[in-house]
């Protein structure tokens, strides 16, 4: 008999908090997490866990060409022939995970087969392992079962009393506002440095009044990231509230590295949508839902605003409506 197993990996930022999962149709499943990892490592980890857990012949179904092509196109033969270096004569990435998986494949070549499935294509089992991997990345908790979960993990589910278990405890202050063009540019500059210093000063003063102060930030480019950095500088915990997995995927590499380091440094990560949007319009809608979630669960807000920009002005008015004008601080860049 051959057991079909679906596998997937996820990462909130790349690198960043990650999760992996595997599941057998109408059978067992498992998931696990890593605090700082990459999407590719989680993809391999999912397969390695399945292979070392399930006995007998296994048909691995994955949406990762990185995993499937290694065996379908026999990349591993070249790696071994060259002493675990790739075609560019560089060390093979993730060797610590690849080596035991390839060893198992070599010992029992007829035991393992690999198939590729297109991700996010309404394949129920691929959707299941994707949701389990994202949930593991978000919660940083391992899980398993002998039968499929009755429901897919859903980031938007709230408790029966209407409360949201993802909301951090403590006095919650949201930091948001202008993006880099209004803050001196994308690189470090005097305007951004001054805003960061002012935010740190305000947060430190607020902590003296509220010892349980916690910053909530979407970690978008500009004021949101400056708020996270200011919080870290003065020892105030911050929670990253992300609209969907890897919102930095279209950013330049330097911006992605900064985002990933902040996600890794966060005291918590709230993921509001389990799947990345397929279009710019859907991405914009997800960002709007994130902004609404932040406003709905904030106790106060700090908004970096020049007093003129209409988009940021609407954010200020939204927080006025939710927390009251006296609880909104405006910082001029």
Secondary structure, DSSP 4 states (H G I P E B T S, - for coil): -EEEEEEEEEEETTTEEEEEEEEETTS-EEEEEEEEE-HHHHHHHHHHHHHHHS-SEEEEEES-HHHHHHHHTTHHHHHHHTTSB-TTSSBPTTHHHHHHHHHHHHHTTTTEEEEE--TTSS-HHHHHHHHHHHHHHHH---EEESS--SS---TT---TTS--TTSPSSEEEEEEE--GGGGT-SS--HHHHHHHHHHHHHHHHHHHH-TTEEEEE---TTHHHHHHHHHHHTT-EEEEEESSTTTTTTS-HHHHHHHHHHHHH-SEEEES-SS--SSHHHHHHHHHHHHHHHHHH-SEEEEE--S--HHHHHHHHHHHHHH-GGGEEEE--
